[in-house]
Amino acid sequence: MSNVEFAEKKRVTRRGSFLANIEQVMTWVGLEAVIAPNYPTDTNDRRTLSLSRMARVYRIKQ
């Protein structure tokens, strides 16, 4: 097999399939639109997570 063919045959992990299912189920754009007005922005002393990353991490932990 060539390297290109081998790269295309990646094994689908449980984590990968779970995250793919979550992406299909959740409407992230709508959720982010609701959260965005209340989400803090970066300050000089502390960087915040991006809104999309924070929403995904929070939802997966629920």
N, C-alpha and C positions, 0 to 999 in steps of 0.2 A: 504494500500500500504506500502511496505517496503521502507526504506530510499534509497535503491539502485534504485528502480523503480522510485521514486520521483525525484531523482537527474538526471535521464536520460530524464525526461519530462520537460526540460527547454523551456520557451517561447522564440521564436526568436523575438528579438527586431528590430526595424527599423535600429538602429545603427549597430547592428550585421549583418543584411542582407546587408546593404550598404557596410560595411567593407569587407564582404565576396565577394561581387561583384567586389570591387576595387582590391582585391587580384587576382581575375581571369583575370581582364582586363589588369592590368599593368604588364610589365615585369621588376620586381624590380632588378633582377640580372644584366640585361643589363644596366639599368639606373644607378645603383651603380657603375658599371665598368667605365662608362663615367665620373662620378662625382669624384670618388676616388682620381685620381691624383691631383685634385685641392682642395680637402677638407682638412681643417686644422686639425692638430693633437693636442692632449692635450698639454697644456703648463703648467708651474708651477703655474700660478696665476688663470687659468680658465679652467674648464673641458668643453669639447664640447659634444654635443649630438652625439650618434652613427649615423653613416651615414644612416643606414636603417631607423631609427626613424625620422631623419630630412627630408629625402626624402618623406616619407609617410605623415608627417604633412604638408609639403609644398605643396604636390600634392593635398591633400584633401582640403586645403584652397583655391585652385585655382578655 
